[in-house]
Amino acid sequence: MKEIKDLIIKENVKMSEYTSYKTGGEVLYYVYPKTIEALQELMSYIFKNNIKYFVIGNGTNIIFTDEFYDGIVINLSKLEEIKIENTIIEVSSGYSLQKLVSEASKLGLTGLEFAAGIPGTIGGATYMNAGAYGSCIFEKIKYVKYLENGEIIKKAKEEVPYGNRYSYFKDNKKAIILSITIELSHEDKNIILDKIKEYTQKRIQTQPLEYPNAGSVFKNPETISAGALIDTKLNLKGKNVGGAYVSEKHANFIINKNNATSNDIIKLIEEIKRVAKQKENIVLQLEQEIIK
């Protein structure tokens, strides 16, 4: 692979070390651009040589298969600048979402409390339009800056297609999120901290955080939550394939309980989808992403 200034390159790493499920096979190259310029040069090299690639942050919400990934995985966690002017924050894609929630609360800025406890980076949260408790990240966004075909583009939120656990970037892998600009509002710090505490406690009580997992597996169908469907309608709580289990605590979570492989997780996903279609005629949509 080409040597690029400000690009950290690792060879033949196991994706199980870089994903929240703790599964996945080896990848040919795992790289960290430390600057946007390094990322631009890397993408030029990738497109010129027609190399397979995938961009990640903290490795949540994704499933790398157990097979060898003959390409480049690009980790953007070194791009972590933040600029704050009153209620406007511009934050880079590699910045931790949890760190941003914390920084905003210290400044008495409200609007991100819903994200308390959501793992991952700003880029990942924007990519999938992460959300909880009736709110989502795109509600707070004013602008998105991204790299596409070597060009840095800045667009207002209204110009970027997004929806439930979806954004333009999921369909267009050539567009790589560089930063977002969000607008929050002032609030009493104690009120903000109380909300953060409440949402964090809810996560601890209702989600299987003690096991490796990648968050919600399926999008909620129109008529019922995915968790309630899998639990009460399909009776699949505790169902397992190998070391992968449907969580007893929250049925829309799959946990790596006993040295699961990605193949175990994918087979369990397919089984849940099959039973949902057979029993309830519901086609479950995957919220997580499988990378081959």
NUVEX-410631 format. One line per field, with one value per residue (C-alpha): x, y, z; residue number from 1. Coordinates in steps of 0.2 Angstrom, whole numbers, plus 5000, padded with zeros to 4 digits. Layout:
xx c(X,...) .
yy c(Y,...) .
zz c(Z,...) .
resi c(NUM,...) .
//
This chain:
xx c(5000,5006,5014,5004,5009,4998,4991,4993,4993,4991,4991,4981,4972,4957,4941,4935,4947,4938,4920,4908,4901,4920,4918,4925,4939,4955,4956,4971,4974,4967,4971,4969,4970,4975,4970,4958,4972,4978,4960,4959,4975,4970,4953,4962,4973,4958,4948,4963,4967,4949,4952,4937,4935,4924,4923,4921,4921,4920,4914,4896,4881,4891,4895,4911,4909,4922,4930,4945,4942,4953,4953,4955,4945,4946,4945,4941,4943,4958,4948,4941,4941,4927,4923,4910,4903,4888,4875,4883,4895,4905,4912,4922,4917,4929,4924,4915,4896,4897,4911,4900,4885,4896,4904,4887,4880,4895,4891,4873,4868,4853,4847,4858,4852,4843,4861,4867,4874,4874,4891,4900,4907,4899,4902,4893,4879,4876,4878,4864,4854,4856,4842,4832,4817,4809,4824,4838,4854,4848,4835,4850,4860,4862,4876,4885,4902,4908,4921,4915,4925,4940,4929,4924,4906,4895,4877,4862,4853,4838,4848,4854,4841,4838,4825,4822,4840,4845,4855,4861,4878,4871,4867,4882,4898,4908,4903,4912,4906,4920,4910,4893,4887,4873,4863,4858,4849,4853,4846,4850,4864,4855,4840,4852,4861,4845,4840,4856,4856,4838,4842,4858,4849,4836,4849,4857,4841,4834,4849,4862,4877,4886,4888,4896,4882,4880,4864,4847,4847,4831,4821,4804,4790,4775,4763,4774,4792,4804,4808,4790,4788,4802,4798,4779,4774,4788,4794,4812,4820,4835,4835,4853,4864,4880,4887,4875,4859,4843,4845,4833,4834,4829,4824,4830,4848,4858,4873,4889,4887,4899,4912,4900,4906,4899,4891,4882,4875,4870,4861,4852,4846,4840,4831,4822,4817,4811,4799,4793,4788,4780,4771,4766,4769,4781,4797,4810,4822,4840,4847,4864,4875,4884,4901,4908) .
yy c(5000,5018,5027,5043,5057,5058,5041,5027,5010,4993,4976,4960,4965,4956,4965,4957,4969,4984,4980,4981,4963,4957,4947,4948,4941,4949,4964,4968,4986,4995,5014,5030,5047,5060,5075,5078,5080,5062,5056,5064,5057,5040,5040,5046,5031,5019,5025,5025,5007,5001,4995,4989,5000,5003,5018,5016,5025,5015,4999,5000,4995,4984,4966,4961,4944,4930,4930,4939,4957,4960,4979,4994,4999,5017,5023,5041,5042,5053,5067,5074,5093,5104,5122,5130,5147,5151,5138,5133,5118,5111,5094,5082,5064,5055,5065,5054,5056,5054,5066,5079,5076,5079,5094,5102,5098,5107,5123,5122,5117,5106,5095,5080,5072,5058,5052,5049,5031,5029,5023,5028,5043,5059,5052,5035,5044,5055,5041,5031,5046,5039,5042,5037,5043,5051,5062,5060,5068,5075,5086,5095,5097,5113,5108,5092,5093,5078,5072,5066,5063,5072,5088,5095,5098,5108,5106,5112,5098,5101,5096,5080,5065,5057,5047,5034,5027,5032,5045,5049,5042,5024,5024,5033,5026,5038,5052,5052,5063,5075,5086,5092,5109,5108,5121,5118,5130,5136,5127,5125,5113,5103,5100,5094,5083,5076,5071,5063,5053,5047,5041,5033,5024,5018,5011,5002,4994,4989,4985,4971,4982,4968,4958,4963,4970,4982,4991,4989,4975,4980,4995,4996,4991,5003,4994,4987,4990,4977,4972,4969,4959,4947,4945,4944,4939,4928,4921,4922,4929,4918,4910,4907,4901,4896,4909,4923,4925,4936,4946,4941,4960,4967,4956,4969,4966,4951,4948,4939,4928,4914,4917,4920,4922,4934,4919,4915,4933,4933,4916,4922,4938,4928,4916,4931,4938,4921,4919,4937,4935,4917,4921,4940,4943,4957,4960,4966,4979,4977,4993,4986,4984,4968,4971,4957) .
zz c(5000,4996,5011,5014,5026,5042,5038,5051,5043,5051,5041,5043,5059,5066,5065,5081,5090,5082,5082,5097,5093,5096,5080,5062,5052,5046,5036,5024,5029,5044,5043,5052,5043,5055,5043,5030,5017,5021,5019,5002,4996,5002,4993,4977,4979,4983,4968,4956,4960,4962,4980,4991,5007,5022,5034,5052,5069,5085,5076,5083,5072,5060,5057,5048,5042,5047,5030,5025,5020,5005,5006,5017,5033,5036,5054,5056,5075,5073,5065,5082,5081,5089,5088,5099,5097,5109,5104,5087,5087,5073,5077,5067,5062,5073,5089,5102,5103,5122,5124,5114,5126,5141,5133,5129,5146,5155,5144,5148,5131,5129,5114,5115,5131,5121,5115,5132,5132,5113,5109,5093,5084,5077,5059,5063,5072,5057,5045,5053,5060,5077,5089,5105,5115,5100,5095,5082,5078,5061,5071,5078,5062,5052,5040,5035,5028,5018,5005,4989,4973,4981,4984,5001,5001,5014,5013,5024,5032,5021,5006,5013,5012,5029,5039,5052,5055,5038,5029,5011,5017,5019,5000,4994,5001,4991,5002,5018,5033,5039,5051,5056,5063,5076,5085,5103,5115,5133,5148,5167,5169,5182,5171,5157,5169,5177,5159,5155,5171,5168,5150,5155,5169,5157,5145,5160,5166,5148,5138,5139,5141,5150,5134,5117,5106,5092,5098,5091,5077,5068,5064,5072,5061,5059,5071,5085,5092,5085,5103,5108,5092,5094,5113,5114,5096,5091,5108,5103,5119,5123,5106,5100,5086,5092,5104,5098,5108,5108,5124,5138,5143,5127,5112,5099,5104,5099,5111,5110,5125,5122,5109,5095,5077,5065,5056,5071,5073,5054,5055,5070,5061,5047,5058,5067,5050,5044,5059,5059,5041,5044,5060,5058,5040,5045,5035,5047,5041,5048,5057,5058,5043,5037,5028,5017) .
resi c(1,2,3,4,5,6,7,8,9,10,11,12,13,14,15,16,17,18,19,20,21,22,23,24,25,26,27,28,29,30,31,32,33,34,35,36,37,38,39,40,41,42,43,44,45,46,47,48,49,50,51,52,53,54,55,56,57,58,59,60,61,62,63,64,65,66,67,68,69,70,71,72,73,74,75,76,77,78,79,80,81,82,83,84,85,86,87,88,89,90,91,92,93,94,95,96,97,98,99,100,101,102,103,104,105,106,107,108,109,110,111,112,113,114,115,116,117,118,119,120,121,122,123,124,125,126,127,128,129,130,131,132,133,134,135,136,137,138,139,140,141,142,143,144,145,146,147,148,149,150,151,152,153,154,155,156,157,158,159,160,161,162,163,164,165,166,167,168,169,170,171,172,173,174,175,176,177,178,179,180,181,182,183,184,185,186,187,188,189,190,191,192,193,194,195,196,197,198,199,200,201,202,203,204,205,206,207,208,209,210,211,212,213,214,215,216,217,218,219,220,221,222,223,224,225,226,227,228,229,230,231,232,233,234,235,236,237,238,239,240,241,242,243,244,245,246,247,248,249,250,251,252,253,254,255,256,257,258,259,260,261,262,263,264,265,266,267,268,269,270,271,272,273,274,275,276,277,278,279,280,281,282,283,284,285,286,287,288,289,290,291,292) .
//
